[in-house]
Protein backbone atom coordinates (compact mmCIF):
# COMPACT_ATOMS: atom_id res chain seq x y z
CA UNK A 1 0.00 0.00 0.00
CA UNK A 2 3.03 2.30 0.38
CA UNK A 3 2.97 5.39 2.52
CA UNK A 4 0.08 7.12 0.75
CA UNK A 5 -2.53 6.85 3.46
CA UNK A 6 -4.97 9.32 1.96
CA UNK A 7 -7.49 6.69 0.90
CA UNK A 8 -8.53 3.19 1.81
CA UNK A 9 -8.09 0.64 -0.97
CA UNK A 10 -11.17 -0.04 -3.12
CA UNK A 11 -11.04 -3.79 -2.47
CA UNK A 12 -11.33 -3.46 1.31
CA UNK A 13 -14.68 -2.80 2.95
CA UNK A 14 -14.20 -1.04 6.28
CA UNK A 15 -17.77 -2.00 7.13
CA UNK A 16 -16.51 -5.58 7.58
CA UNK A 17 -14.58 -4.34 10.61
CA UNK A 18 -15.85 -3.01 13.90
CA UNK A 19 -12.69 -1.17 15.02
CA UNK A 20 -12.83 0.11 18.57
CA UNK A 21 -11.56 3.54 19.54
CA UNK A 22 -10.06 4.76 22.78
CA UNK A 23 -9.84 8.53 23.17
CA UNK A 24 -6.94 8.99 25.58
CA UNK A 25 -7.50 12.08 27.76
CA UNK A 26 -5.61 10.84 30.84
CA UNK A 27 -2.49 12.79 31.77
CA UNK A 28 -3.14 15.58 29.30
CA UNK A 29 -4.35 18.25 31.72
CA UNK A 30 -7.10 20.61 30.68
CA UNK A 31 -5.85 21.20 27.11
CA UNK A 32 -8.20 18.56 25.58
CA UNK A 33 -11.06 20.88 26.60
CA UNK A 34 -9.65 23.99 24.88
CA UNK A 35 -11.79 25.24 22.02
CA UNK A 36 -10.96 24.76 18.34
CA UNK A 37 -13.48 26.09 15.81
CA UNK A 38 -15.84 26.57 18.79
CA UNK A 39 -15.63 22.92 19.95
CA UNK A 40 -13.53 21.16 22.58
CA UNK A 41 -10.49 19.34 21.17
CA UNK A 42 -11.79 16.10 22.66
CA UNK A 43 -15.10 16.52 20.79
CA UNK A 44 -13.30 17.16 17.48
CA UNK A 45 -11.20 14.03 18.00
CA UNK A 46 -14.28 11.94 18.89
CA UNK A 47 -16.09 13.10 15.75
CA UNK A 48 -13.11 12.12 13.60
CA UNK A 49 -13.21 8.61 15.09
CA UNK A 50 -16.93 8.31 14.36
CA UNK A 51 -16.55 9.59 10.79
CA UNK A 52 -13.76 7.02 10.28
CA UNK A 53 -16.14 4.18 11.21
CA UNK A 54 -14.43 3.59 14.56
CA UNK A 55 -16.70 2.71 17.49
CA UNK A 56 -15.73 4.67 20.60
CA UNK A 57 -15.49 2.71 23.82
CA UNK A 58 -15.37 3.90 27.38
CA UNK A 59 -11.86 4.04 28.83
CA UNK A 60 -13.24 2.27 31.92
CA UNK A 61 -13.78 -0.97 29.99
CA UNK A 62 -11.18 -3.58 30.93
CA UNK A 63 -8.50 -4.57 28.42
CA UNK A 64 -9.55 -8.22 28.67
CA UNK A 65 -13.06 -7.27 27.48
CA UNK A 66 -11.60 -5.22 24.63
CA UNK A 67 -9.35 -8.10 23.52
CA UNK A 68 -12.30 -10.51 23.67
CA UNK A 69 -14.03 -8.62 20.85
CA UNK A 70 -11.33 -9.66 18.38
CA UNK A 71 -11.34 -6.19 16.82
CA UNK A 72 -8.52 -3.74 16.10
CA UNK A 73 -8.15 -0.82 18.50
CA UNK A 74 -7.53 2.78 17.49
CA UNK A 75 -5.76 4.90 20.09
CA UNK A 76 -6.56 8.56 19.46
CA UNK A 77 -5.04 11.50 21.28
CA UNK A 78 -7.36 14.50 21.71
CA UNK A 79 -4.24 16.66 21.39
CA UNK A 80 -4.31 15.68 17.68
CA UNK A 81 -7.94 16.75 17.29
CA UNK A 82 -8.03 17.46 13.56
CA UNK A 83 -6.59 14.16 12.34
CA UNK A 84 -8.68 13.53 9.20
CA UNK A 85 -11.18 10.67 9.40
CA UNK A 86 -10.00 9.34 6.03
CA UNK A 87 -6.45 9.06 7.37
CA UNK A 88 -7.65 7.23 10.51
CA UNK A 89 -9.65 4.77 8.36
CA UNK A 90 -6.64 4.17 6.09
CA UNK A 91 -4.47 3.47 9.15
CA UNK A 92 -7.02 0.90 10.37
CA UNK A 93 -7.02 -0.83 6.99
CA UNK A 94 -3.22 -0.96 6.90
CA UNK A 95 -2.98 -2.32 10.45
CA UNK A 96 -5.51 -5.04 9.67
CA UNK A 97 -4.34 -6.05 6.20
CA UNK A 98 -0.63 -6.08 7.14
CA UNK A 99 -1.13 -7.20 10.77
CA UNK A 100 1.17 -4.44 12.05
CA UNK A 101 0.94 -1.65 14.59
CA UNK A 102 0.46 1.58 12.65
CA UNK A 103 1.85 4.76 14.21
CA UNK A 104 1.17 8.15 12.64
CA UNK A 105 4.16 10.49 12.62
CA UNK A 106 5.01 14.03 11.54
CA UNK A 107 8.42 15.49 10.65
CA UNK A 108 10.25 17.30 13.45
CA UNK A 109 10.42 21.02 12.66
CA UNK A 110 12.11 22.33 15.81
CA UNK A 111 15.87 22.72 16.04
CA UNK A 112 17.35 19.83 18.01
CA UNK A 113 20.73 20.16 19.73
CA UNK A 114 23.05 17.60 21.30
CA UNK A 115 23.69 18.21 25.01
CA UNK A 116 26.69 16.52 26.64
CA UNK A 117 27.85 17.15 30.21
CA UNK A 118 25.52 20.16 30.42
CA UNK A 119 27.03 21.80 27.34
CA UNK A 120 24.90 22.48 24.25
CA UNK A 121 26.63 21.09 21.19
CA UNK A 122 25.96 20.58 17.52
CA UNK A 123 22.60 20.66 15.78
CA UNK A 124 21.05 17.26 15.01
CA UNK A 125 19.96 16.64 11.42
CA UNK A 126 16.16 16.60 11.58
CA UNK A 127 15.81 14.61 8.34
CA UNK A 128 15.44 11.26 10.14
CA UNK A 129 13.53 12.55 13.17
CA UNK A 130 9.78 12.10 13.60
CA UNK A 131 7.25 13.09 16.24
CA UNK A 132 4.40 10.73 17.11
CA UNK A 133 0.87 11.94 16.50
CA UNK A 134 -2.51 10.26 16.11
CA UNK A 135 -3.64 7.58 15.59
CA UNK A 136 -1.88 4.46 16.79
CA UNK A 137 -3.74 1.42 15.49
CA UNK A 138 -3.31 -1.99 17.10
CA UNK A 139 -4.43 -4.96 14.99
CA UNK A 140 -6.51 -7.58 16.82
CA UNK A 141 -3.50 -9.92 17.13
CA UNK A 142 -1.58 -7.27 19.10
CA UNK A 143 -4.62 -6.40 21.24
CA UNK A 144 -4.96 -10.09 22.13
CA UNK A 145 -1.25 -10.42 22.96
CA UNK A 146 -1.18 -7.45 25.36
CA UNK A 147 -2.22 -8.10 28.97
CA UNK A 148 -3.13 -4.38 29.20
CA UNK A 149 -2.38 -1.10 27.47
CA UNK A 150 1.19 -0.45 28.70
CA UNK A 151 0.87 3.36 28.60
CA UNK A 152 -1.56 6.07 27.50
CA UNK A 153 1.39 8.31 26.57
CA UNK A 154 2.37 7.70 22.97
CA UNK A 155 6.06 8.56 23.46
CA UNK A 156 6.26 5.76 26.07
CA UNK A 157 3.91 3.33 24.33
CA UNK A 158 5.59 3.16 20.91
CA UNK A 159 9.03 2.01 22.17
CA UNK A 160 7.27 -0.63 24.33
CA UNK A 161 5.33 -1.89 21.32
CA UNK A 162 8.46 -1.96 19.15
CA UNK A 163 10.10 -4.38 21.58
CA UNK A 164 7.52 -7.08 20.80
CA UNK A 165 5.64 -6.23 17.60
CA UNK A 166 6.20 -4.99 14.08
CA UNK A 167 5.53 -1.24 14.02
CA UNK A 168 5.07 0.83 10.86
CA UNK A 169 5.59 4.60 11.02
CA UNK A 170 3.20 6.31 8.61
CA UNK A 171 3.47 9.97 7.56
CA UNK A 172 0.42 11.87 8.78
CA UNK A 173 -1.09 14.96 7.13
CA UNK A 174 -0.36 18.39 8.60
CA UNK A 175 -3.84 18.53 10.18
CA UNK A 176 -2.86 15.62 12.43
CA UNK A 177 -0.24 17.67 14.25
CA UNK A 178 -0.16 17.52 18.04
CA UNK A 179 -0.89 20.64 20.06
CA UNK A 180 0.92 21.32 23.32
CA UNK A 181 -0.42 24.76 24.20
CA UNK A 182 -3.28 27.16 23.57
CA UNK A 183 -0.98 28.93 21.10
CA UNK A 184 -0.62 25.67 19.16
CA UNK A 185 -4.42 25.35 19.11
CA UNK A 186 -4.63 28.80 17.47
CA UNK A 187 -2.12 27.72 14.80
CA UNK A 188 -4.04 24.49 14.14
CA UNK A 189 -7.29 26.43 13.92
CA UNK A 190 -5.76 28.71 11.27
CA UNK A 191 -4.37 25.69 9.38
CA UNK A 192 -7.74 23.91 9.33
CA UNK A 193 -10.02 26.88 8.73
CA UNK A 194 -12.47 26.03 5.95
C-alpha positions as CSV (number, residue, x, y, z in Angstrom):
1,X,0.0,0.0,0.0
2,X,3.0,2.3,0.4
3,X,3.0,5.4,2.5
4,X,0.1,7.1,0.7
5,X,-2.5,6.8,3.5
6,X,-5.0,9.3,2.0
7,X,-7.5,6.7,0.9
8,X,-8.5,3.2,1.8
9,X,-8.1,0.6,-1.0
10,X,-11.2,0.0,-3.1
11,X,-11.0,-3.8,-2.5
12,X,-11.3,-3.5,1.3
13,X,-14.7,-2.8,2.9
14,X,-14.2,-1.0,6.3
15,X,-17.8,-2.0,7.1
16,X,-16.5,-5.6,7.6
17,X,-14.6,-4.3,10.6
18,X,-15.8,-3.0,13.9
19,X,-12.7,-1.2,15.0
20,X,-12.8,0.1,18.6
21,X,-11.6,3.5,19.5
22,X,-10.1,4.8,22.8
23,X,-9.8,8.5,23.2
24,X,-6.9,9.0,25.6
25,X,-7.5,12.1,27.8
26,X,-5.6,10.8,30.8
27,X,-2.5,12.8,31.8
28,X,-3.1,15.6,29.3
29,X,-4.4,18.3,31.7
30,X,-7.1,20.6,30.7
31,X,-5.9,21.2,27.1
32,X,-8.2,18.6,25.6
33,X,-11.1,20.9,26.6
34,X,-9.7,24.0,24.9
35,X,-11.8,25.2,22.0
36,X,-11.0,24.8,18.3
37,X,-13.5,26.1,15.8
38,X,-15.8,26.6,18.8
39,X,-15.6,22.9,19.9
40,X,-13.5,21.2,22.6
41,X,-10.5,19.3,21.2
42,X,-11.8,16.1,22.7
43,X,-15.1,16.5,20.8
44,X,-13.3,17.2,17.5
45,X,-11.2,14.0,18.0
46,X,-14.3,11.9,18.9
47,X,-16.1,13.1,15.7
48,X,-13.1,12.1,13.6
49,X,-13.2,8.6,15.1
50,X,-16.9,8.3,14.4
51,X,-16.5,9.6,10.8
52,X,-13.8,7.0,10.3
53,X,-16.1,4.2,11.2
54,X,-14.4,3.6,14.6
55,X,-16.7,2.7,17.5
56,X,-15.7,4.7,20.6
57,X,-15.5,2.7,23.8
58,X,-15.4,3.9,27.4
59,X,-11.9,4.0,28.8
60,X,-13.2,2.3,31.9
61,X,-13.8,-1.0,30.0
62,X,-11.2,-3.6,30.9
63,X,-8.5,-4.6,28.4
64,X,-9.6,-8.2,28.7
65,X,-13.1,-7.3,27.5
66,X,-11.6,-5.2,24.6
67,X,-9.4,-8.1,23.5
68,X,-12.3,-10.5,23.7
69,X,-14.0,-8.6,20.8
70,X,-11.3,-9.7,18.4
71,X,-11.3,-6.2,16.8
72,X,-8.5,-3.7,16.1
73,X,-8.1,-0.8,18.5
74,X,-7.5,2.8,17.5
75,X,-5.8,4.9,20.1
76,X,-6.6,8.6,19.5
77,X,-5.0,11.5,21.3
78,X,-7.4,14.5,21.7
79,X,-4.2,16.7,21.4
80,X,-4.3,15.7,17.7
81,X,-7.9,16.8,17.3
82,X,-8.0,17.5,13.6
83,X,-6.6,14.2,12.3
84,X,-8.7,13.5,9.2
85,X,-11.2,10.7,9.4
86,X,-10.0,9.3,6.0
87,X,-6.4,9.1,7.4
88,X,-7.7,7.2,10.5
89,X,-9.6,4.8,8.4
90,X,-6.6,4.2,6.1
91,X,-4.5,3.5,9.2
92,X,-7.0,0.9,10.4
93,X,-7.0,-0.8,7.0
94,X,-3.2,-1.0,6.9
95,X,-3.0,-2.3,10.4
96,X,-5.5,-5.0,9.7
97,X,-4.3,-6.0,6.2
98,X,-0.6,-6.1,7.1
99,X,-1.1,-7.2,10.8
100,X,1.2,-4.4,12.0
101,X,0.9,-1.7,14.6
102,X,0.5,1.6,12.7
103,X,1.8,4.8,14.2
104,X,1.2,8.2,12.6
105,X,4.2,10.5,12.6
106,X,5.0,14.0,11.5
107,X,8.4,15.5,10.7
108,X,10.3,17.3,13.5
109,X,10.4,21.0,12.7
110,X,12.1,22.3,15.8
111,X,15.9,22.7,16.0
112,X,17.4,19.8,18.0
113,X,20.7,20.2,19.7
114,X,23.1,17.6,21.3
115,X,23.7,18.2,25.0
116,X,26.7,16.5,26.6
117,X,27.9,17.2,30.2
118,X,25.5,20.2,30.4
119,X,27.0,21.8,27.3
120,X,24.9,22.5,24.2
121,X,26.6,21.1,21.2
122,X,26.0,20.6,17.5
123,X,22.6,20.7,15.8
124,X,21.0,17.3,15.0
125,X,20.0,16.6,11.4
126,X,16.2,16.6,11.6
127,X,15.8,14.6,8.3
128,X,15.4,11.3,10.1
129,X,13.5,12.5,13.2
130,X,9.8,12.1,13.6
131,X,7.2,13.1,16.2
132,X,4.4,10.7,17.1
133,X,0.9,11.9,16.5
134,X,-2.5,10.3,16.1
135,X,-3.6,7.6,15.6
136,X,-1.9,4.5,16.8
137,X,-3.7,1.4,15.5
138,X,-3.3,-2.0,17.1
139,X,-4.4,-5.0,15.0
140,X,-6.5,-7.6,16.8
141,X,-3.5,-9.9,17.1
142,X,-1.6,-7.3,19.1
143,X,-4.6,-6.4,21.2
144,X,-5.0,-10.1,22.1
145,X,-1.3,-10.4,23.0
146,X,-1.2,-7.5,25.4
147,X,-2.2,-8.1,29.0
148,X,-3.1,-4.4,29.2
149,X,-2.4,-1.1,27.5
150,X,1.2,-0.4,28.7
151,X,0.9,3.4,28.6
152,X,-1.6,6.1,27.5
153,X,1.4,8.3,26.6
154,X,2.4,7.7,23.0
155,X,6.1,8.6,23.5
156,X,6.3,5.8,26.1
157,X,3.9,3.3,24.3
158,X,5.6,3.2,20.9
159,X,9.0,2.0,22.2
160,X,7.3,-0.6,24.3
161,X,5.3,-1.9,21.3
162,X,8.5,-2.0,19.1
163,X,10.1,-4.4,21.6
164,X,7.5,-7.1,20.8
165,X,5.6,-6.2,17.6
166,X,6.2,-5.0,14.1
167,X,5.5,-1.2,14.0
168,X,5.1,0.8,10.9
169,X,5.6,4.6,11.0
170,X,3.2,6.3,8.6
171,X,3.5,10.0,7.6
172,X,0.4,11.9,8.8
173,X,-1.1,15.0,7.1
174,X,-0.4,18.4,8.6
175,X,-3.8,18.5,10.2
176,X,-2.9,15.6,12.4
177,X,-0.2,17.7,14.3
178,X,-0.2,17.5,18.0
179,X,-0.9,20.6,20.1
180,X,0.9,21.3,23.3
181,X,-0.4,24.8,24.2
182,X,-3.3,27.2,23.6
183,X,-1.0,28.9,21.1
184,X,-0.6,25.7,19.2
185,X,-4.4,25.4,19.1
186,X,-4.6,28.8,17.5
187,X,-2.1,27.7,14.8
188,X,-4.0,24.5,14.1
189,X,-7.3,26.4,13.9
190,X,-5.8,28.7,11.3
191,X,-4.4,25.7,9.4
192,X,-7.7,23.9,9.3
193,X,-10.0,26.9,8.7
194,X,-12.5,26.0,5.9
